[in-house]
Amino acid sequence: MTERNLHRTHVGALAITCAAFADVSAWCILAVVVAVAKVENVYMALAKAGLAIGYVLVMLFVVRPFLKRLETIYDRQGRLSQPLVSLIIMLVLISAYATSRLGFMLCSARF
């Protein structure tokens, strides 16, 4: 894209967006498959799938609007305060912990 100077065009932005969406979708599907493959029976698999859907819904309807507010604050002030950056880091860690507890880890290393 950059080599042909397409990254600043509408088509280039659309292509990059589609590639990012495809990548995220593939990783999410792989995480669900790995989590479901680790369970013993069908009921546990359905429970894991339900928890995964719940996690995605929380991210879409709770976290995403919060991040939009942070974007507004950043646009207005030109920077984020240290407490807000700390809050973002805490949200990332909480999200990582939640996905770990749900069993959506793609690597087998346990600390």
C-alpha positions as CSV (number, residue, x, y, z in Angstrom):
1,M,0.0,0.0,0.0
2,T,2.7,2.5,1.0
3,E,4.9,1.5,-1.9
4,R,2.2,2.4,-4.4
5,N,1.1,5.4,-2.3
6,L,-2.4,3.9,-1.8
7,H,-2.5,4.0,2.0
8,R,-3.8,7.6,2.0
9,T,-6.6,6.9,-0.5
10,H,-10.2,5.7,0.3
11,V,-9.5,2.3,-1.3
12,G,-6.3,1.9,0.6
13,A,-7.9,2.7,4.0
14,L,-10.7,0.3,3.2
15,A,-8.2,-2.5,2.3
16,I,-6.3,-2.0,5.5
17,T,-9.5,-2.0,7.5
18,C,-10.7,-5.2,5.9
19,A,-7.3,-6.8,6.5
20,A,-7.4,-5.8,10.2
21,F,-11.0,-7.0,10.6
22,A,-10.1,-10.4,9.0
23,D,-7.1,-10.7,11.3
24,V,-9.0,-10.0,14.4
25,S,-11.8,-12.3,13.4
26,A,-9.4,-15.1,12.7
27,W,-7.7,-14.8,16.1
28,C,-11.1,-14.7,17.8
29,I,-12.3,-17.8,16.1
30,L,-9.1,-19.6,16.9
31,A,-9.4,-18.6,20.6
32,V,-12.9,-20.0,20.7
33,V,-11.9,-23.2,19.0
34,V,-9.0,-23.7,21.4
35,A,-11.2,-23.0,24.4
36,V,-14.0,-25.3,23.2
37,A,-11.4,-28.1,22.4
38,K,-10.2,-28.1,26.0
39,V,-13.6,-28.9,27.6
40,E,-14.9,-32.4,28.5
41,N,-18.5,-32.3,27.3
42,V,-21.0,-30.4,25.1
43,Y,-22.5,-28.5,28.0
44,M,-19.1,-27.0,29.0
45,A,-18.5,-26.1,25.4
46,L,-21.8,-24.2,25.2
47,A,-21.1,-22.5,28.5
48,K,-17.7,-21.4,27.2
49,A,-19.3,-20.1,24.0
50,G,-21.9,-18.2,26.0
51,L,-19.2,-16.6,28.2
52,A,-17.3,-15.6,25.1
53,I,-20.4,-14.0,23.7
54,G,-21.0,-12.2,27.0
55,Y,-17.4,-11.0,27.0
56,V,-17.7,-9.6,23.5
57,L,-21.0,-7.9,24.4
58,V,-19.4,-6.2,27.4
59,M,-16.6,-5.0,25.3
60,L,-18.9,-3.6,22.7
61,F,-21.5,-2.0,24.9
62,V,-19.6,-1.0,28.0
63,V,-15.9,-0.6,27.1
64,R,-16.3,0.8,23.7
65,P,-18.5,3.8,24.7
66,F,-16.0,4.4,27.6
67,L,-13.1,4.5,25.1
68,K,-15.1,6.9,22.9
69,R,-15.4,9.3,25.9
70,L,-11.6,9.0,26.4
71,E,-11.2,9.9,22.7
72,T,-13.3,13.0,23.2
73,I,-11.2,14.0,26.2
74,Y,-8.0,13.4,24.3
75,D,-9.3,15.5,21.3
76,R,-10.3,18.3,23.6
77,Q,-7.2,18.4,25.9
78,G,-4.5,17.0,23.5
79,R,-3.4,14.5,26.1
80,L,-4.7,12.0,28.7
81,S,-3.9,12.5,32.3
82,Q,-1.9,9.9,34.2
83,P,-4.9,8.6,36.1
84,L,-6.7,7.9,32.8
85,V,-3.7,6.2,31.3
86,S,-3.5,4.1,34.5
87,L,-7.2,3.3,34.1
88,I,-6.6,2.1,30.5
89,I,-3.8,-0.1,31.6
90,M,-5.9,-1.6,34.4
91,L,-8.7,-2.3,31.8
92,V,-6.3,-4.1,29.6
93,L,-5.0,-6.2,32.5
94,I,-8.6,-7.0,33.6
95,S,-9.5,-8.0,30.1
96,A,-6.4,-10.2,29.9
97,Y,-7.3,-11.8,33.2
98,A,-10.9,-12.3,32.2
99,T,-10.0,-14.0,28.9
100,S,-7.4,-16.1,30.8
101,R,-10.0,-17.3,33.3
102,L,-12.4,-18.1,30.4
103,G,-9.7,-20.2,28.9
104,F,-9.1,-18.2,25.8
105,M,-5.4,-18.3,25.9
106,L,-3.6,-19.3,22.7
107,C,-0.3,-20.2,24.3
108,S,0.2,-22.9,26.8
109,A,2.6,-21.0,29.1
110,R,1.1,-20.6,32.6
111,F,2.8,-18.2,35.1
